[in-house]
Structure formats: C-alpha cells, structure tokens
Amino acid sequence: MTARPYVTVSCAISLDGYLDTASPPRLALSNADDFDRVDELRSHHDAILVGARTVRLDNPRLLVRSGERQERRAAAGRAPSPVKATVTATGELDPSAAFFTQGDTPKLVYCPRGDADRIRARLGDRATVVPLGEEVRMADLLTDLGERGLHRLLVEGGGRTLTQFLCDDLVDELQVAVAPLFVGDRRAPRFVGEGAFPWNGERRAVLAETRAVGDVVLLRYALSERFEGAGS
C-alpha cells in the first residue's frame, strides 16, 4: 500500500485570523524574510497545492524563486520547483493563469468525475486533469499523489482548502506566520471556516516551535505522529 504524502499546511494570517482583505490589492502579510522562509519550505516539498479560488484571485506562480535552491533540487535529481496541484468543483480556471503558464513543472487539476471532460476541454495541454469520484475528497487526492511518487505535499491555501485538510485530520505539520496587523472586515477570507476540527478543548495541538521572522511570528505545530522535528 502506498504511503500518503507528508502534509505541511503553510499560511500567513493577521492578528485577527484573516488571510487577506476583502478586495484587491492583495494584502502582503509576510515580510521579505518570511517570503524567503516559505521559498525554502517549498524547496523541500514534492508538490504544492492551492484551491482554485486562490488560483483565480491571487494568480500565484508557486515556484521556488531562489536560483541556489533550484540548483540544489536539480543536483538531487529533482525538478527546479515542485509539482503544482489545485482542486476545483466548477472548473472555473483560466488556462493563461500563472499557475499553468509559469514553470516547467507538471500541473495537476483534481475535480469531480463528472466534470473532467469539460475541464480537459477548457485547459487543453496546460495540465493533467484527475477525476476523483462524485466529489473531491482530500484523502483520495493524497492517495493519487502518493501513487505518483510524490512524498511531501505543501498546502498553501486558501481557507476552504485548509479547512478541508484540517477537518479531515490529514495534516502532519502546521506552519502559521502571524503578521502584526488587523484586517477587521468580516467579508475578508479567514484562515479557516466552520468545521469539526480534531484539535479542540479535549485535544490540543502540540506547539513545536515559535520563531520571530522579522516582524512576524512563526508558529509551528505538530499535528500527527509523523511530524518531523527539524525546522525549515
């Protein structure tokens, strides 16, 4: 049986728990040092996942930026950047988005089985469309990644995707960078939505590390017995 990939969730939030403001431009919660920390984190993973809404609104490239880190990956026989993955229920994805056009790494789009043909027609050769049942379950997505030989997954957002992984108890490690500012707008996207989270008053998450990164604070939690203690 193929082992599921090690899952790290990584995000930056405001002091009141928001991922962004309610309208453009995108709010930069991290500082330069923290962006570099995330780049290092990416370089240690085999795949990066974001939800389709993040692809639409943030237009992320999801690439390792540092040339030195790209060379380190190449020396180990790996692509310069991890495989990119997204999950969609509607297929509302722009083939010209940076997710699809930037970088030579493979792109995977997970979707419900009934929507696969329509999404393939929309994206063409920009990505491999992977149907997963009547609806996409994150456990099935991890199984597929494992069968592709990908051992480490970095989940970077958005809030709906983070909520699904956390509520399904599929996360081994949580890294949250807390920025010294407030958003104060309930219309803005939150870190997580409503859900039955495994960590509550009876089961507290294990805080493994705190670290100041410039003016943000990194909180690192061990959420499973597979947690790898060394920092990134």
MDAnalysis code that builds the backbone (N, CA, C; Angstrom):
import MDAnalysis as mda
import numpy as np

u = mda.Universe.empty(696, n_residues=232, atom_resindex=np.repeat(np.arange(232), 3), trajectory=True)
u.add_TopologyAttr("name", ["N", "CA", "C"] * 232)
u.add_TopologyAttr("resid", np.arange(1, 233))
u.add_TopologyAttr("resname", ["MET", "THR", "ALA", "ARG", "PRO", "TYR", "VAL", "THR", "VAL", "SER", "CYS", "ALA", "ILE", "SER", "LEU", "ASP", "GLY", "TYR", "LEU", "ASP", "THR", "ALA", "SER", "PRO", "PRO", "ARG", "LEU", "ALA", "LEU", "SER", "ASN", "ALA", "ASP", "ASP", "PHE", "ASP", "ARG", "VAL", "ASP", "GLU", "LEU", "ARG", "SER", "HIS", "HIS", "ASP", "ALA", "ILE", "LEU", "VAL", "GLY", "ALA", "ARG", "THR", "VAL", "ARG", "LEU", "ASP", "ASN", "PRO", "ARG", "LEU", "LEU", "VAL", "ARG", "SER", "GLY", "GLU", "ARG", "GLN", "GLU", "ARG", "ARG", "ALA", "ALA", "ALA", "GLY", "ARG", "ALA", "PRO", "SER", "PRO", "VAL", "LYS", "ALA", "THR", "VAL", "THR", "ALA", "THR", "GLY", "GLU", "LEU", "ASP", "PRO", "SER", "ALA", "ALA", "PHE", "PHE", "THR", "GLN", "GLY", "ASP", "THR", "PRO", "LYS", "LEU", "VAL", "TYR", "CYS", "PRO", "ARG", "GLY", "ASP", "ALA", "ASP", "ARG", "ILE", "ARG", "ALA", "ARG", "LEU", "GLY", "ASP", "ARG", "ALA", "THR", "VAL", "VAL", "PRO", "LEU", "GLY", "GLU", "GLU", "VAL", "ARG", "MET", "ALA", "ASP", "LEU", "LEU", "THR", "ASP", "LEU", "GLY", "GLU", "ARG", "GLY", "LEU", "HIS", "ARG", "LEU", "LEU", "VAL", "GLU", "GLY", "GLY", "GLY", "ARG", "THR", "LEU", "THR", "GLN", "PHE", "LEU", "CYS", "ASP", "ASP", "LEU", "VAL", "ASP", "GLU", "LEU", "GLN", "VAL", "ALA", "VAL", "ALA", "PRO", "LEU", "PHE", "VAL", "GLY", "ASP", "ARG", "ARG", "ALA", "PRO", "ARG", "PHE", "VAL", "GLY", "GLU", "GLY", "ALA", "PHE", "PRO", "TRP", "ASN", "GLY", "GLU", "ARG", "ARG", "ALA", "VAL", "LEU", "ALA", "GLU", "THR", "ARG", "ALA", "VAL", "GLY", "ASP", "VAL", "VAL", "LEU", "LEU", "ARG", "TYR", "ALA", "LEU", "SER", "GLU", "ARG", "PHE", "GLU", "GLY", "ALA", "GLY", "SER"])
u.atoms.positions = np.array([
    [0.840, -1.194, 0.000],
    [0.000, 0.000, 0.000],
    [0.878, 1.248, 0.000],
    [0.578, 2.194, -0.875],
    [1.355, 3.418, -0.984],
    [1.094, 4.320, 0.207],
    [2.159, 4.789, 0.846],
    [2.004, 5.701, 1.972],
    [1.552, 7.062, 1.476],
    [0.655, 7.687, 2.226],
    [0.211, 9.014, 1.814],
    [1.334, 10.011, 2.066],
    [1.376, 11.075, 1.275],
    [2.431, 12.069, 1.445],
    [2.378, 12.753, 2.811],
    [3.540, 13.192, 3.256],
    [3.630, 14.051, 4.437],
    [3.034, 15.399, 4.068],
    [2.112, 15.897, 4.885],
    [1.373, 17.120, 4.548],
    [1.752, 18.253, 5.495],
    [2.240, 19.340, 4.914],
    [2.507, 20.564, 5.652],
    [1.533, 21.635, 5.181],
    [0.823, 22.252, 6.107],
    [-0.010, 23.410, 5.796],
    [0.765, 24.660, 6.176],
    [0.842, 25.608, 5.260],
    [1.587, 26.844, 5.483],
    [0.744, 28.037, 5.056],
    [0.646, 29.030, 5.941],
    [-0.102, 30.240, 5.589],
    [0.347, 31.391, 6.469],
    [-0.014, 32.594, 6.058],
    [0.215, 33.799, 6.846],
    [-1.131, 34.428, 7.161],
    [-1.310, 34.869, 8.398],
    [-2.586, 35.440, 8.819],
    [-2.350, 36.740, 9.578],
    [-3.408, 37.535, 9.673],
    [-3.386, 38.734, 10.501],
    [-3.615, 38.359, 11.961],
    [-3.474, 39.332, 12.851],
    [-3.704, 39.068, 14.265],
    [-5.145, 38.638, 14.547],
    [-6.082, 39.047, 13.677],
    [-7.473, 38.630, 13.863],
    [-7.870, 37.487, 12.934],
    [-6.889, 36.758, 12.403],
    [-7.151, 35.493, 11.739],
    [-7.586, 35.541, 10.292],
    [-7.220, 36.609, 9.577],
    [-7.595, 36.710, 8.170],
    [-6.397, 36.438, 7.261],
    [-6.701, 35.907, 6.072],
    [-5.676, 35.613, 5.077],
    [-5.408, 36.781, 4.138],
    [-6.364, 37.722, 4.071],
    [-6.283, 38.799, 3.082],
    [-7.366, 39.817, 3.415],
    [-7.414, 40.883, 2.636],
    [-8.515, 41.827, 2.726],
    [-9.663, 41.360, 1.838],
    [-10.773, 42.054, 1.887],
    [-11.963, 41.647, 1.139],
    [-11.892, 42.032, -0.331],
    [-11.000, 42.935, -0.694],
    [-10.916, 43.391, -2.085],
    [-9.462, 43.684, -2.436],
    [-9.138, 43.698, -3.737],
    [-7.765, 43.982, -4.163],
    [-7.332, 45.375, -3.697],
    [-6.008, 45.626, -3.638],
    [-4.929, 44.691, -3.963],
    [-4.703, 43.670, -2.860],
    [-3.979, 42.606, -3.206],
    [-3.710, 41.556, -2.233],
    [-2.869, 42.106, -1.081],
    [-3.241, 41.720, 0.135],
    [-2.530, 42.171, 1.324],
    [-1.296, 41.304, 1.557],
    [-0.128, 41.928, 1.615],
    [1.118, 41.203, 1.886],
    [1.285, 41.076, 3.395],
    [0.990, 39.914, 3.936],
    [1.105, 39.689, 5.368],
    [2.528, 39.339, 5.778],
    [3.258, 38.650, 4.918],
    [4.637, 38.277, 5.211],
    [5.587, 39.424, 4.875],
    [6.762, 39.373, 5.463],
    [7.830, 40.307, 5.105],
    [8.841, 39.589, 4.217],
    [9.896, 40.279, 3.816],
    [10.873, 39.685, 2.889],
    [11.520, 38.431, 3.478],
    [11.857, 38.480, 4.756],
    [12.490, 37.315, 5.379],
    [11.544, 36.126, 5.424],
    [10.271, 36.403, 5.654],
    [9.315, 35.293, 5.731],
    [9.024, 34.724, 4.351],
    [8.968, 35.576, 3.330],
    [8.823, 35.051, 1.972],
    [9.987, 34.127, 1.630],
    [11.187, 34.492, 2.081],
    [12.352, 33.643, 1.834],
    [12.226, 32.330, 2.602],
    [11.698, 32.389, 3.827],
    [11.473, 31.156, 4.596],
    [10.521, 30.227, 3.850],
    [9.451, 30.784, 3.285],
    [8.486, 29.969, 2.549],
    [9.125, 29.390, 1.295],
    [10.000, 30.160, 0.651],
    [10.694, 29.655, -0.530],
    [11.547, 28.442, -0.157],
    [12.216, 28.514, 0.991],
    [12.997, 27.376, 1.474],
    [12.081, 26.191, 1.761],
    [10.940, 26.466, 2.362],
    [9.981, 25.406, 2.665],
    [9.505, 24.730, 1.378],
    [9.175, 25.511, 0.382],
    [8.758, 24.947, -0.900],
    [9.821, 24.025, -1.481],
    [11.063, 24.420, -1.329],
    [12.144, 23.659, -1.955],
    [12.288, 22.261, -1.382],
    [11.702, 22.015, -0.206],
    [11.798, 20.701, 0.428],
    [10.575, 19.820, 0.141],
    [9.658, 20.288, -0.696],
    [8.443, 19.519, -0.969],
    [8.401, 19.054, -2.422],
    [7.602, 18.011, -2.635],
    [7.451, 17.445, -3.978],
    [6.286, 18.054, -4.739],
    [5.315, 18.609, -4.025],
    [4.137, 19.197, -4.659],
    [3.615, 20.331, -3.783],
    [3.007, 21.333, -4.442],
    [2.354, 22.450, -3.758],
    [0.901, 22.482, -4.210],
    [-0.015, 22.617, -3.260],
    [-1.446, 22.630, -3.564],
    [-2.088, 23.921, -3.088],
    [-2.909, 24.509, -3.947],
    [-3.802, 25.606, -3.564],
    [-5.164, 25.327, -4.169],
    [-6.196, 25.922, -3.596],
    [-7.530, 25.782, -4.147],
    [-7.701, 26.611, -5.406],
    [-8.726, 26.290, -6.179],
    [-8.963, 27.002, -7.437],
    [-9.268, 28.480, -7.204],
    [-9.915, 28.796, -6.098],
    [-10.209, 30.204, -5.808],
    [-8.922, 31.000, -5.639],
    [-7.927, 30.399, -5.013],
    [-6.628, 31.060, -4.865],
    [-5.976, 31.266, -6.230],
    [-6.093, 30.282, -7.116],
    [-5.555, 30.431, -8.472],
    [-6.228, 31.608, -9.176],
    [-7.551, 31.718, -9.007],
    [-8.294, 32.786, -9.684],
    [-7.973, 34.170, -9.112],
    [-7.967, 34.285, -7.797],
    [-7.865, 35.602, -7.173],
    [-6.425, 36.082, -7.000],
    [-5.516, 35.169, -6.637],
    [-4.146, 35.578, -6.333],
    [-3.181, 35.381, -7.495],
    [-3.557, 34.539, -8.458],
    [-2.711, 34.254, -9.622],
    [-1.284, 33.894, -9.218],
    [-1.114, 32.917, -8.307],
    [0.229, 32.589, -7.821],
    [1.036, 31.788, -8.833],
    [2.361, 31.977, -8.816],
    [3.250, 31.185, -9.679],
    [3.584, 29.845, -9.026],
    [3.708, 29.832, -7.692],
    [4.001, 28.616, -6.922],
    [5.312, 27.965, -7.362],
    [6.332, 28.782, -7.515],
    [7.645, 28.297, -7.926],
    [8.678, 28.553, -6.827],
    [9.714, 27.754, -6.788],
    [10.881, 28.063, -5.975],
    [11.594, 29.223, -6.656],
    [11.803, 30.313, -5.925],
    [12.349, 31.529, -6.523],
    [13.872, 31.554, -6.528],
    [14.494, 31.044, -5.493],
    [15.946, 31.116, -5.340],
    [16.657, 30.217, -6.350],
    [17.572, 30.803, -7.112],
    [18.352, 30.001, -8.044],
    [19.196, 28.951, -7.343],
    [19.728, 29.302, -6.186],
    [20.538, 28.350, -5.419],
    [19.698, 27.150, -4.991],
    [18.478, 27.415, -4.569],
    [17.601, 26.308, -4.153],
    [17.186, 25.464, -5.354],
    [16.955, 26.097, -6.491],
    [16.650, 25.340, -7.705],
    [17.814, 24.427, -8.065],
    [19.026, 24.946, -7.961],
    [20.211, 24.139, -8.278],
    [20.363, 22.979, -7.303],
    [20.036, 23.220, -6.047],
    [20.119, 22.160, -5.048],
    [19.143, 21.040, -5.369],
    [17.956, 21.408, -5.798],
    [16.981, 20.403, -6.199],
    [17.468, 19.643, -7.433],
    [18.016, 20.376, -8.401],
    [18.492, 19.736, -9.630],
    [19.621, 18.757, -9.328],
    [20.505, 19.131, -8.391],
    [21.618, 18.256, -8.035],
    [21.135, 16.959, -7.395],
    [19.950, 17.005, -6.817],
    [19.351, 15.814, -6.206],
    [18.471, 15.051, -7.193],
    [18.493, 15.467, -8.471],
    [17.711, 14.788, -9.489],
    [16.247, 15.181, -9.504],
    [15.930, 16.360, -8.988],
    [14.547, 16.820, -8.913],
    [14.349, 18.021, -9.824],
    [13.094, 18.304, -10.166],
    [12.776, 19.493, -10.960],
    [13.079, 20.745, -10.141],
    [13.327, 21.893, -10.810],
    [13.633, 23.120, -10.076],
    [12.564, 23.532, -9.077],
    [11.307, 23.222, -9.379],
    [10.193, 23.550, -8.486],
    [9.288, 22.339, -8.332],
    [8.536, 22.279, -7.239],
    [7.623, 21.150, -7.035],
    [6.495, 21.115, -8.065],
    [5.881, 19.951, -8.172],
    [4.653, 19.800, -8.955],
    [3.597, 20.746, -8.394],
    [2.807, 21.356, -9.280],
    [1.721, 22.233, -8.837],
    [0.400, 21.481, -8.928],
    [-0.445, 21.661, -7.901],
    [-1.745, 20.999, -7.896],
    [-2.816, 21.970, -7.417],
    [-4.013, 21.800, -7.951],
    [-5.160, 22.557, -7.486],
    [-6.381, 21.651, -7.495],
    [-7.415, 22.085, -6.809],
    [-8.644, 21.300, -6.730],
    [-9.814, 22.222, -7.042],
    [-10.731, 21.740, -7.884],
    [-11.855, 22.572, -8.302],
    [-13.130, 21.748, -8.381],
    [-14.231, 22.376, -8.018],
    [-15.535, 21.746, -8.163],
    [-16.252, 22.255, -9.410],
    [-15.816, 23.407, -9.926],
    [-16.522, 24.040, -11.043],
    [-15.715, 24.045, -12.337],
    [-14.402, 23.954, -12.242],
    [-13.575, 24.044, -13.437],
    [-13.354, 25.456, -13.922],
    [-13.717, 26.442, -13.105],
    [-13.545, 27.843, -13.497],
    [-12.084, 28.249, -13.303],
    [-11.272, 27.858, -14.242],
    [-9.844, 28.132, -14.209],
    [-9.417, 28.718, -15.547],
    [-8.572, 29.738, -15.498],
    [-8.091, 30.406, -16.700],
    [-6.811, 29.724, -17.171],
    [-6.791, 29.153, -18.372],
    [-5.575, 28.484, -18.865],
    [-4.369, 29.406, -18.957],
    [-4.595, 30.729, -18.968],
    [-3.490, 31.669, -19.056],
    [-2.980, 32.108, -17.684],
    [-3.551, 31.567, -16.604],
    [-3.103, 31.923, -15.259],
    [-1.657, 31.484, -15.060],
    [-0.956, 32.183, -14.171],
    [0.452, 31.875, -13.910],
    [0.633, 30.450, -13.403],
    [-0.359, 29.924, -12.713],
    [-0.301, 28.537, -12.248],
    [0.014, 27.598, -13.393],
    [-0.573, 27.849, -14.555],
    [-0.413, 26.964, -15.716],
    [0.740, 27.366, -16.626],
    [1.047, 28.648, -16.705],
    [1.997, 29.115, -17.714],
    [3.412, 29.317, -17.192],
    [3.577, 29.443, -15.876],
    [4.901, 29.712, -15.310],
    [5.546, 28.418, -14.808],
    [6.767, 28.149, -15.249],
    [7.492, 26.976, -14.800],
    [7.211, 25.743, -15.635],
    [8.189, 24.861, -15.695],
    [8.078, 23.641, -16.495],
    [7.587, 22.446, -15.692],
    [7.301, 22.640, -14.425],
    [6.863, 21.543, -13.577],
    [5.469, 21.061, -13.982],
    [5.135, 19.791, -13.791],
    [3.789, 19.309, -14.101],
    [2.719, 20.023, -13.269],
    [1.533, 20.148, -13.858],
    [0.395, 20.745, -13.172],
    [-0.740, 19.729, -13.105],
    [-1.313, 19.555, -11.928],
    [-2.404, 18.612, -11.713],
    [-3.650, 19.372, -11.282],
    [-4.783, 19.035, -11.891],
    [-6.062, 19.641, -11.522],
    [-7.002, 18.520, -11.091],
    [-7.362, 18.512, -9.809],
    [-8.271, 17.496, -9.278],
    [-9.699, 18.023, -9.319],
    [-10.628, 17.138, -9.725],
    [-12.009, 17.578, -9.906],
    [-12.963, 16.399, -9.736],
    [-14.264, 16.664, -9.605],
    [-15.243, 15.569, -9.593],
    [-15.248, 14.840, -10.937],
    [-15.568, 13.558, -10.889],
    [-15.511, 12.720, -12.091],
    [-16.375, 13.273, -13.223],
    [-17.557, 13.761, -12.894],
    [-18.484, 14.210, -13.926],
    [-18.070, 15.471, -14.657],
    [-17.092, 16.192, -14.109],
    [-16.666, 17.454, -14.722],
    [-15.342, 17.335, -15.481],
    [-14.750, 16.160, -15.470],
    [-13.397, 16.011, -16.000],
    [-13.301, 16.350, -17.483],
    [-14.207, 15.848, -18.307],
    [-14.116, 16.092, -19.750],
    [-14.237, 17.574, -20.071],
    [-15.163, 18.247, -19.400],
    [-15.346, 19.679, -19.644],
    [-14.100, 20.464, -19.249],
    [-13.478, 20.104, -18.135],
    [-12.296, 20.823, -17.677],
    [-11.108, 20.528, -18.582],
    [-10.992, 19.288, -19.062],
    [-9.925, 18.959, -20.010],
    [-10.054, 19.804, -21.278],
    [-11.290, 19.962, -21.753],
    [-11.509, 20.761, -22.956],
    [-11.133, 22.218, -22.721],
    [-11.349, 22.705, -21.519],
    [-11.049, 24.093, -21.191],
    [-9.541, 24.325, -21.069],
    [-8.829, 23.392, -20.454],
    [-7.409, 23.591, -20.156],
    [-6.478, 23.069, -21.233],
    [-6.948, 22.158, -22.068],
    [-6.086, 21.604, -23.108],
    [-4.887, 20.903, -22.512],
    [-3.704, 21.205, -23.047],
    [-2.493, 20.534, -22.582],
    [-1.793, 21.284, -21.451],
    [-2.475, 22.258, -20.863],
    [-1.859, 23.047, -19.791],
    [-1.721, 22.264, -18.488],
    [-2.517, 21.216, -18.312],
    [-2.488, 20.476, -17.048],
    [-3.032, 19.074, -17.254],
    [-2.722, 18.190, -16.317],
    [-3.324, 16.859, -16.262],
    [-4.531, 16.940, -15.346],
    [-5.697, 16.621, -15.885],
    [-6.940, 16.663, -15.108],
    [-7.172, 15.287, -14.497],
    [-7.378, 15.260, -13.183],
    [-7.507, 14.000, -12.451],
    [-8.883, 13.942, -11.787],
    [-9.800, 13.115, -12.303],
    [-11.117, 12.990, -11.674],
    [-11.053, 12.106, -10.432],
    [-11.786, 12.508, -9.387],
    [-11.773, 11.762, -8.117],
    [-13.192, 11.596, -7.584],
    [-13.928, 10.642, -8.080],
    [-15.241, 10.340, -7.531],
    [-16.278, 11.411, -7.831],
    [-17.422, 11.298, -7.155],
    [-18.501, 12.260, -7.364],
    [-18.129, 13.629, -6.810],
    [-17.319, 13.654, -5.771],
    [-16.771, 14.893, -5.252],
    [-15.331, 14.627, -4.820],
    [-14.554, 15.686, -4.741],
    [-13.145, 15.523, -4.412],
    [-12.984, 15.393, -2.905],
    [-12.395, 14.284, -2.481],
    [-12.029, 14.089, -1.082],
    [-10.519, 14.228, -0.978],
    [-10.074, 14.972, 0.026],
    [-8.642, 15.224, 0.139],
    [-7.850, 13.944, 0.402],
    [-8.456, 12.980, 1.065],
    [-7.773, 11.700, 1.283],
    [-7.503, 11.005, -0.050],
    [-8.463, 11.081, -0.983],
    [-8.263, 10.477, -2.300],
    [-7.190, 11.231, -3.089],
    [-7.185, 12.547, -2.935],
    [-6.165, 13.359, -3.598],
    [-4.770, 12.955, -3.114],
    [-4.627, 12.748, -1.807],
    [-3.332, 12.332, -1.270],
    [-2.933, 10.954, -1.768],
    [-3.903, 10.061, -1.891],
    [-3.614, 8.733, -2.423],
    [-3.060, 8.832, -3.838],
    [-3.686, 9.684, -4.657],
    [-3.209, 9.844, -6.033],
    [-1.798, 10.422, -6.070],
    [-1.521, 11.425, -5.232],
    [-0.175, 11.997, -5.196],
    [0.853, 10.938, -4.799],
    [0.499, 10.116, -3.801],
    [1.407, 9.053, -3.380],
    [1.680, 8.064, -4.492],
    [0.652, 7.720, -5.249],
    [0.826, 6.782, -6.355],
    [1.682, 7.378, -7.472],
    [1.777, 8.696, -7.512],
    [2.639, 9.364, -8.491],
    [4.079, 9.501, -7.985],
    [4.335, 8.957, -6.810],
    [5.680, 9.001, -6.266],
    [6.024, 10.302, -5.569],
    [5.016, 11.073, -5.195],
    [5.234, 12.349, -4.517],
    [5.053, 12.131, -3.020],
    [6.070, 12.457, -2.245],
    [6.103, 12.079, -0.833],
    [5.840, 13.222, 0.134],
    [5.939, 14.466, -0.346],
    [5.762, 15.610, 0.544],
    [4.904, 16.664, -0.142],
    [3.784, 17.025, 0.491],
    [2.847, 17.999, -0.066],
    [2.805, 19.233, 0.822],
    [2.920, 20.408, 0.195],
    [2.768, 21.685, 0.876],
    [1.441, 22.301, 0.460],
    [0.551, 22.530, 1.423],
    [-0.758, 23.121, 1.150],
    [-0.706, 24.586, 1.571],
    [-0.925, 25.493, 0.608],
    [-0.760, 26.923, 0.874],
    [-2.073, 27.700, 0.870],
    [-3.204, 27.073, 0.690],
    [-4.458, 27.829, 0.736],
    [-5.388, 27.440, -0.383],
    [-6.513, 28.128, -0.421],
    [-6.999, 29.143, 0.509],
    [-7.746, 28.526, 1.691],
    [-8.571, 29.371, 2.324],
    [-9.219, 28.974, 3.553],
    [-10.076, 27.726, 3.442],
    [-10.794, 27.575, 2.355],
    [-11.652, 26.392, 2.196],
    [-10.815, 25.124, 2.092],
    [-9.737, 25.194, 1.343],
    [-8.861, 24.032, 1.199],
    [-8.174, 23.705, 2.523],
    [-7.697, 24.720, 3.227],
    [-7.069, 24.499, 4.533],
    [-8.052, 23.853, 5.497],
    [-9.289, 24.324, 5.482],
    [-10.313, 23.778, 6.375],
    [-10.548, 22.299, 6.091],
    [-10.621, 21.938, 4.822],
    [-10.868, 20.538, 4.468],
    [-9.745, 19.636, 4.955],
    [-8.510, 20.027, 4.719],
    [-7.382, 19.200, 5.153],
    [-7.353, 19.070, 6.676],
    [-7.573, 20.165, 7.372],
    [-7.509, 20.132, 8.831],
    [-8.670, 19.347, 9.431],
    [-9.878, 19.569, 8.946],
    [-11.038, 18.856, 9.486],
    [-10.957, 17.353, 9.218],
    [-10.335, 16.970, 8.113],
    [-10.190, 15.549, 7.793],
    [-8.984, 14.911, 8.484],
    [-8.288, 15.688, 9.321],
    [-7.149, 15.183, 10.101],
    [-6.072, 14.589, 9.187],
    [-5.747, 15.322, 8.130],
    [-4.782, 14.853, 7.139],
    [-3.470, 15.630, 7.187],
    [-3.330, 16.511, 8.168],
    [-2.173, 17.394, 8.222],
    [-1.181, 16.893, 9.265],
    [0.071, 16.797, 8.863],
    [1.126, 16.383, 9.778],
    [1.781, 17.570, 10.474],
    [1.814, 18.693, 9.792],
    [2.523, 19.861, 10.306],
    [1.815, 21.132, 9.862],
    [1.652, 22.059, 10.795],
    [1.013, 23.344, 10.507],
    [2.002, 24.460, 10.802],
    [2.233, 25.317, 9.803],
    [3.095, 26.475, 9.984],
    [2.281, 27.736, 9.700],
    [2.118, 28.568, 10.717],
    [1.333, 29.796, 10.597],
    [2.222, 30.986, 10.934],
    [2.346, 31.911, 10.005],
    [3.063, 33.158, 10.248],
    [2.037, 34.222, 10.603],
    [2.178, 34.810, 11.789],
    [1.212, 35.799, 12.278],
    [1.799, 37.195, 12.080],
    [1.115, 38.003, 11.274],
    [1.582, 39.352, 10.965],
    [1.050, 40.354, 11.990],
    [1.800, 41.420, 12.275],
    [1.409, 42.373, 13.313],
    [0.422, 43.427, 12.820],
    [-0.725, 42.965, 12.360],
    [-1.739, 43.892, 11.863],
    [-3.115, 43.242, 11.945],
    [-4.138, 44.077, 11.873],
    [-5.517, 43.614, 11.880],
    [-6.159, 43.904, 10.529],
    [-7.107, 43.074, 10.121],
    [-7.896, 43.313, 8.918],
    [-9.245, 43.916, 9.296],
    [-9.934, 43.303, 10.257],
    [-11.146, 43.898, 10.798],
    [-12.317, 43.991, 9.842],
    [-12.447, 43.039, 8.933],
    [-13.531, 43.064, 7.947],
    [-14.066, 41.641, 7.797],
    [-15.281, 41.400, 8.237],
    [-15.824, 40.039, 8.205],
    [-16.038, 39.526, 6.798],
    [-15.976, 40.388, 5.805],
    [-16.102, 39.939, 4.414],
    [-14.803, 39.321, 3.896],
    [-13.714, 39.557, 4.600],
    [-12.408, 39.081, 4.154],
    [-12.273, 37.577, 4.392],
    [-11.402, 36.913, 3.610],
    [-11.226, 35.462, 3.788],
    [-10.491, 35.128, 5.075],
    [-11.035, 34.189, 5.821],
    [-10.439, 33.778, 7.085],
    [-9.508, 32.587, 6.875],
    [-8.652, 32.385, 7.862],
    [-7.713, 31.264, 7.876],
    [-8.454, 29.950, 7.662],
    [-9.503, 29.709, 8.418],
    [-10.346, 28.527, 8.245],
    [-11.805, 28.923, 8.409],
    [-12.686, 28.077, 7.872],
    [-14.110, 28.275, 8.047],
    [-14.640, 27.387, 9.167],
    [-15.951, 27.255, 9.208],
    [-16.566, 26.396, 10.214],
    [-16.270, 24.939, 9.906],
    [-16.168, 24.132, 10.952],
    [-15.911, 22.715, 10.756],
    [-15.688, 22.002, 12.067],
    [-15.674, 20.686, 12.002],
    [-15.389, 19.856, 13.171],
    [-13.894, 19.545, 13.160],
    [-13.117, 20.349, 13.836],
    [-11.665, 20.197, 13.846],
    [-11.247, 19.192, 14.921],
    [-10.265, 18.351, 14.622],
    [-9.817, 17.363, 15.609],
    [-9.169, 17.985, 16.841],
    [-8.686, 19.225, 16.713],
    [-7.991, 19.866, 17.831],
    [-8.954, 20.823, 18.505],
    [-9.227, 20.565, 19.752],
    [-10.258, 21.305, 20.484],
    [-9.884, 21.316, 21.963],
    [-10.878, 21.581, 22.820],
    [-10.604, 21.640, 24.241],
    [-10.123, 20.336, 24.841],
    [-10.452, 19.225, 24.187],
    [-10.043, 17.911, 24.695],
    [-8.783, 17.387, 24.015],
    [-8.454, 17.943, 22.873],
    [-7.238, 17.523, 22.155],
    [-6.537, 18.761, 21.615],
    [-5.590, 19.242, 22.358],
    [-4.890, 20.457, 21.973],
    [-3.747, 20.130, 21.010],
    [-3.545, 21.001, 20.033],
    [-2.426, 20.823, 19.111],
    [-1.107, 21.032, 19.855],
    [-0.069, 20.356, 19.412],
    [1.244, 20.423, 20.057],
    [2.069, 21.524, 19.405],
    [2.412, 22.533, 20.181],
    [3.265, 23.608, 19.681],
    [4.707, 23.129, 19.681],
    [5.311, 23.055, 18.494],
    [6.658, 22.511, 18.359],
    [7.728, 23.592, 18.278],
    [7.353, 24.783, 17.817],
    [8.357, 25.826, 17.632],
    [7.695, 27.183, 17.534],
    [8.325, 28.195, 18.088],
    [7.976, 29.594, 17.823],
    [9.251, 30.299, 17.392],
    [9.107, 31.194, 16.433],
    [10.291, 31.864, 15.904],
    [9.910, 33.238, 15.371],
    [10.659, 34.254, 15.758],
    [10.469, 35.576, 15.177],
    [11.160, 35.615, 13.815],
    [10.409, 36.048, 12.805],
    [10.957, 36.219, 11.457],
    [10.701, 37.673, 11.078],
    [11.665, 38.529, 11.405],
    [11.401, 39.952, 11.259],
    [10.273, 40.353, 12.193],
    [9.239, 40.995, 11.647],
    [8.139, 41.439, 12.495],
    [6.957, 40.467, 12.519],
    [7.115, 39.265, 11.956],
    [6.074, 38.254, 12.073],
    [6.563, 37.144, 13.001],
    [5.622, 36.385, 13.516],
    [5.948, 35.269, 14.396],
    [5.508, 33.975, 13.728],
    [6.431, 33.035, 13.593],
    [6.106, 31.723, 13.049],
    [5.694, 30.801, 14.189],
    [4.524, 30.203, 14.062],
    [4.040, 29.178, 14.984],
    [4.020, 27.856, 14.234],
    [4.708, 26.880, 14.767],
    [4.823, 25.580, 14.103],
    [4.240, 24.518, 15.021],
    [3.244, 23.776, 14.498],
    [2.523, 22.787, 15.295],
    [2.715, 21.386, 14.729],
    [2.884, 20.443, 15.627],
    [2.916, 19.027, 15.255],
    [1.496, 18.488, 15.353],
    [0.934, 18.079, 14.218],
    [-0.452, 17.627, 14.204],
    [-0.603, 16.133, 14.011],
    [0.494, 15.418, 13.893],
    [0.420, 13.960, 13.797],
    [1.694, 13.347, 14.360],
    [1.660, 12.039, 14.521],
    [2.848, 11.331, 14.998],
    [3.955, 11.314, 13.957],
    [3.637, 11.685, 12.723],
    [4.642, 11.703, 11.659],
    [5.414, 13.014, 11.621],
    [5.092, 13.948, 12.492],
    [5.745, 15.255, 12.496],
    [7.261, 15.121, 12.510],
    [7.884, 15.908, 11.633],
    [9.338, 15.907, 11.533],
    [9.865, 17.111, 12.302],
    [10.646, 16.876, 13.327],
    [11.005, 17.917, 14.258],
    [11.937, 18.984, 13.747],
    [12.777, 18.678, 12.771],
    [13.756, 19.654, 12.313],
    [13.057, 20.835, 11.646],
    [13.517, 22.028, 11.916],
    [12.929, 23.231, 11.324],
    [13.303, 23.368, 9.866],
    [12.608, 24.279, 9.169],
    [12.879, 24.536, 7.751],
    [13.418, 25.938, 7.581],
])
